[in-house]
Amino acid sequence: MVFDFRDYVEIQPSAAREQWRSVGARSPVVAGRQVAFLPVETLTCLAASLLVNHRRYGGSTAHRAAEPVPTLARLIRRPNSSVLAKMANLDGSRRNGAKHEVEVAAQLLCEPGRLGAVYRLVLRAARGVGITPEALPDFLGLADDDRELVLIGQRELDEVDVAAAVRPAAAGWSRERTDLEERVTERLLIAAVRIGQHRFAGEVLRNHAHRCVFCGLSVDLSGRRAARMLVASHIKPWRVSTHAERLDARNGLAACPTHDVAFDTGLMTVNGGLRIHLKPALAAAVQADPAARAAFGRPPLAERLLLPAAASPPRERYLRWHHQHVFGEMIPSTETCGDGPD
């Protein structure tokens, strides 16, 4: 059966259930054997791309792919490499991907709320034919209610900066993918930037155990983390970072809104030994103003970044950039947090 754009973005529950039944009856697909992806498989891969960057895993490292790729691969009876290749088709990394898949990705990634609704429908259809949470986890955490899918970390992105960043790639696509409308390629490239920022923010928050590294704040409401009480921002801002730096979780800090803004605007900084320093004017305000003391006194502000034992510390080169270009004052830097490999 040949599927078209509407079979994906307007998928119906009955069709989704039938497709999952077909997947369940399938023999394992070996590498190199072509078996067309059904819409439910493709849509689940698209949702998984919000968590996993397929570019991190080449052919020889596909077996190391992060969850939910291995679990999804087992469910649809394909190797990890097939799931990663489908993600590449969807975001245009593999230019031989089907036109309708790129159009589906452009449509849904630019409308996270709609992608969340499609993901929820596909997941509930899987449950309806007996696919358990162990076989197909709710990896986006949307199954139990009708919350809208929201991309995190987007506050840092300016539309003008994003448009400028994707312009060179858009020009290349217009030459190589003449089958796609310019509007589709631009939407997909902008979506790729925003998904990358979403993954970056999620990785930073996980690395810092969902706590403010400056004061330790973590708000948990009946097992669910409170929205917007923590943010994950770049140390060296996104707009001046290279592509690799934009995706490097060691260029990020998790912080409560107050301490995030103070760091971003240079009211405080962190040296190579992870010690937190205040601007002299802010330090003086802490002594004179109870409100300033409540936010920037010690406590609640820690002497050094509050990092979990297993956390990867920020790279010193990003901290140095912040010292020089944001904080703008010389501070002691006798210790070093290291700049080694991940």
N, C-alpha and C positions, 0 to 999 in steps of 0.2 A: 504494500500500500504506500502511495506517495502522500506525504503530509505537506500542508502549506502553512503559511503564517498564522492563520486563524486556529489551526489545530493545536497551536502552542499557547498563544495569548488568550484564547477563548476556550480552552479545554474544558470539557464537561465531566462531571463526576463519573458518569457511566462509562465514558471512553477511558478515563484514567484507570478505573477499576479493571476494565478489560485488558488494558495494556500491562498492568501489574500482573495479572494472571498469566499473560503471555511470557513475561519475564520469568515468573516462577517455574514455568514449564520448559524453559530453555536449557539446553546443554551448555556446559562451560565454553566460553569463547576463548580460543587460544590466540596468542599474539600473531599478527599477520593475516588472520582470517577476518574477512569483512562481514560484519553483521550490522545492519543499519540500527541506529539508536532510535528507540521509540520516543515520542514527546515527553513521557514521564521521566525517562532517563535523562534526556537532555535538560529538562527543566530542573531536575534535582542537581545535575552537575552545575548548572548556572547558579543555583542557590549556594552550592558548596564553594563557588568561586568567591563568595563574600568573605570566606574564612581562609582559603588556601590560595597562595600565589603559585600557579603551575610553573612559572618560569624558574623557580628554585630547584626544580627536579628535572634533570636531563634523562636520557634513555637509560643510563647506567645507574641512576639514583632514584628511579621511579618507585622502587620498593620501599624507599624511605619517606614517601609522601605522608604528610600529616593528615590526621583525621579531619573531616570524615571520608577522605578519599579511599583508604583501604576497606573500610566498612561498606561504602557504596560499591566498590569494585566487587566485593564478595557477593553482595546482593544481586547485582545485575550480571554476575558470572563473566566478568571481563577482567583483564589485568589492570593494575594501577595505571599503566601507560596509556590505556585506552581512555580512561576517565580524564587524565591530564591532557591528552590530545583533544578531547572534546571541549575542554575548557579553553584550549588555545584556539580552536575553531570559533568558539563563541565570542572571544574578545578580539578576533582578527589577527592574532599572532601567527596563525597558519593561514596564509592567504588563499589556500585551496578550499577553505571552508565554504559550505553551502551558503548562498546568498540569503536564504530565508532565516538561517540560524543567526547570522550577523544582525539581520533586521529584528529578530526576536530579542536578541541580547540588547540592542540599542533601545528598543521600546521599553523593556522591563527594567533594565538597570537605571534608566533615567526616571523611572517611576517606582521607587522602592516600595511604596505602599501597595502598588499593583503586583509587584513581584512577590511580596509577602502573602497576598491573597491567593495567588496561584500556587505558591509553595504550600500553603495550608491546605488547599484543595487536594493537591497531589498526595500530601502526607496522609490526609484523612481517607483518601481512596485506598492507599496502601493498607491502612489499618482495617478497612472494610473487607479486604480479601485475605486477612489473616497475617499480614506482615507485621511482626512485633517491633516494639521499640528497640530491642536488642539488635534486630536485623537492620532496621532503619531508624536510628535515633532522630529525635527532633533537634537537629543541630543548630537551628536558629531560634529555638525556644519560643515558637509562636503557636503551637498546637492547642494549648489549653485555654486560650482566650482569643479575642479578636483584636488584640493590640496591633497597631500598625508597625511595619518594619521601618526602622529609622537608621540611616547611616550615621555613625558617630564620627567625631573629629572634624566636622565640616566647617566649624566656625573659623578655622584658620585659613580657609581657602577663599580667595577673592576672585570673582568672576573674570576680571580683567587679566589677572595673573594666570588663571587656568586657560583662558582662551589663547594667551600668548604661548603657553607651554605646549599646547597641542597643535599649533599652527604648522610647524615644520612637518609633523607626522601626517597631518591632514593633506598637505600638498603631495606627499609621497603616495598616499592612498589614492588620490585623484588620478594619479598616473598609472598605478598598478591594478586598481580595482575599478575599472570603468563600468562594471556591472552594477555598482552601488551608487546611489544618489549621494551627493555631497552632504546633504542634511543628515543622512544615516551615519556616514563616517564621522562627522563632527560630533554627533550625539554619543556615539560609541566611545570615541576618544576622550570626551569630557567625562563620560561615565567611568572610564577606566581610571582616570585621575581620582575621582571621588571614591571609587572602590578601593584603590590603593591607600588612600587616606583612612578609610574605614578599617582596613586590615591593620595599618600601622597603629592606629589608636587602640584597637583591640589587643594587639600584641604588647603595647606599652602598659596598658591597664593590667593585663595578665602578669607581665613581668614584675610589676610592682604590687601584685596581690590586691588590686583594687583598693589601694589606700593612698592618701596624699603623702608624698615623700617628704613634705615639709612639716606637716603636723600630725599625720597618722589618721586623719578623718576617713571613716568608711561607714556609710549609712546603709544598713540592711533592714528592709521592712518585710517581715514575715517570709524570709527566704529570698526576697527579690531586692536587688540593689536599686536604690533610689536614683531616678533619672536626673542627670545634669548636676549632680552633686560632686562629680569628679570629671575632669577633662584630661585629655592626653594631647599635649602640644609639643612641637619641635623645639629643641634648644637653639639650634641654628634654624631660623624660620624657613618654612617651605618655599617661599618665593625666591630665596637666594641659595637654596640647596640644589645639588645635582640630583639626577633621577635616583641614583643609589642612596644618597643621603636622605632623600624624602621617604624612603621605605625602610630605613635603618632604625629599628626600635631603640638602639642605643643613642639615638639622637632625640629621644623623647623622655618626658617626665610626666607622671600622673600627679595631679594636684587638685585641691579644692579650688573653686573659682577665685577666691580672694588671693591665694598664694600663686595661682597661675597668672593672674593679671600682674601681680607685683613682680614676678620673675620676667614676664614678657616685656614689661615696660622699664626694666632695669632698676627697680627699687631694691632688688636683692639678686644675688648671684651665688654660684657654687664653685669652689676651687677644685683643684685636682685631687685633693684629699677628701672631697665630698663635704667639706665644711661650708655651712651656709653663712653668707655675709650680707649685711644690710647697708644701704646707702647711709652715710653719716646723718643726713637730714632725717631719714626715717628712724634711725636709732635714737636721735634726739627727741623725735615725736613720741616714741615709745616711753621715754622717761617722763614726758610732760602730759600726755593725753591718755586717759584710761581706755578709750575706745581703740586707739592704736596699739596700746599694750595688750588688749584682749586678743588682737589678731596677730601681732608681731612680737609680743614678749616671749620670753623663754621660761616656761612653756606659755602658749601652746607650740610655738616654733621650736623645732629641734635644733641642736647644735650642728648635727650632720644629717645628711639625707637618710631617711628611714627606709632602708632597702631590705627585703626578705633575704634570708641566707643564700638562697639559690638564684637570686636575681643577677642579671648581667648589668654591671654598672654603666653609667653614661660614658661615652668615649671622651677622653680628655681634650681632643681637638675641638669638639663641639663646645665644651665648657670654655676653652680659651677664646673661641669666636665670640661667645656671649660676653666674656670679660671685656674684650676689646671693642666690640661694636654696639653693645647694649648697656652694660653696666658702666663702662667707661672710666673705671678707676683701678689703680694698682691694688692688688690684694695679695696676702701671703699665699704662696703656692709651693710649699716645701714638701708636700706629700703628692703622690700620684696614684690615680685609680687605674692606670694602665690603658693601653690602646691596642691590646692584642686582638687576635681573631675571635670571632663569635664562638 
